[in-house]
């Protein structure tokens, strides 16, 4: 028991220092990056727990494709950026703060043409699934006729 006291003191001091430096813990501090496999599993769990079925299926496909595509990346800066963004995404999904959020213009400006193309393809896939969902709901009204 006596050996735990210095550890508890250090933990409390670290927490206080962290909260002083970061507006009493209200703003997110620096991330401790998860290893890729743990982050991958966390993302799939978050999708399973927090997203509707249609969104989950699309999200799972996208996560799997992105992690597969980044298996052979050797650039450490690229890997850190990749893992950081996916970890922030996981936090938003788990906190439900992603709903209605718009893309940051700064991030869009930094995207390559290939990334913008991927974003456009993702948007089209989401819209396509949305219209398919409308048709399956049995509307049979004007919305079903317009999409043909």
N, C-alpha and C positions, 0 to 999 in steps of 0.2 A: 504494500500500500504506500509506503514511504517513497518508493521509487517512482510512483506515478505523479507525485506532486510537481516536480519540475516540468514534466511533460504537459500537464494540465496548464501550468502557468505559461509555458511557451505557446501553447495553443490559444489561450485566452489573449495573450499579448499579440499574437499574430492576427487574431480576429479583430481586435481593436485597431491595430495598425491598418489592417485592410479596410475596415469600415471608415476610418478617418480619411484615408487616401481616396476613398471612392464614395463620398457623399453618403455616409452611414449605410453603406451596403445597398443603396437604392439603384445604383448603376452597376451593370455587370463588370466584373473584374477580368483580369486576364484569364483566358481559358487554359486549363490543363488538358491538352489534347489526348483524346482516347486513341488507343491503337486501332488501326483500320478494321480489324475483324469485330472488335467490341462495338465500334461506332456503327458498322454495318448491321449488326444484330439489334442495336438500340433503335436504329431507324426503322427496321422492319417491325419491331415490337410497337414502336410509337404509331406507325401506320395502322397496325392491327387494333390498337387500343383506342385511337382518337379519330380515325377517319372513317367516313362512310365506305361501304364496300366498293363502289365504283372508283372512288378516289384512291382507295387503298390499292386496288389492283394496278391502276395506272402508276401510282407512286412507287410501288414495289418493282414494277418493270423498269422504271426509270433509274431507281437506286441500283438495281442489279446491273443494268447496262453501264452506268457511270463507274461503278466500282470495278467491273470487268475491264473497262477501257483504261482505267488508271492503274492496273496491276503492274505494268512494266515501266511506269514513270520513274526516272532516276533523279530528277532534279528536286533537291530537298525543298527549295522555296515553293515549287509547284505543289508538292505533296502537302506542305504545311497549309498553303492556301486552300487546297482541296478539302483537307480534313477540317480546317477551321470553319469553312462555309457550311459543310454538312453538319457539323456539330451545332452551329448556330441554328440551322434549320431544325434539327432534332429538338432543341430547346423551345423553339417557337411552336412546333407541333404539340409538344407536351404541355406547354403553357397556354395553348389555344390563342396565341397572340398573332397568328398568321392570317386570320380571317379578315378579309377586306384590305389587307396590306398591299400597298403598291410597291413596285420595284424602285429601288434607289437609283436616281439618274446617274450618280457617280459610278455605280457598279455597271450600269448598262454602257456607259461611255468607255469603260475599261475593257469591255468584252471584245473578243476577236469576232471576225465575220462568221467563223464557224460556230462560235458560241451563240451568236444572235440567231443563226440559222436553226440551231438546236432549240432555242427558246421559242422560235416561231413554230417549229414542228410540235413542240410540247403544247403550245397554245391551240394549235389545230386539233391535236388529239383530244384535248379537254373539250373543245367545242363539239367535236364529232361525237364523243361519248355522251355529251349533254343532249344532243339532238336525238341520238339513239335511245336514250333514257326517256325522252318525251314521247317517242313513238311507241315504246314498250308500255308506257303507262296507260295506253289505250285512249289517248286524247281523241284521235280520229278526226279532229277538227282541222282548222286552218293551219296550225303549226305543223302537222304531219304532211300536209299537202305542199307547204312552202319548201320543205327540205328536200323534196324530190326533184 
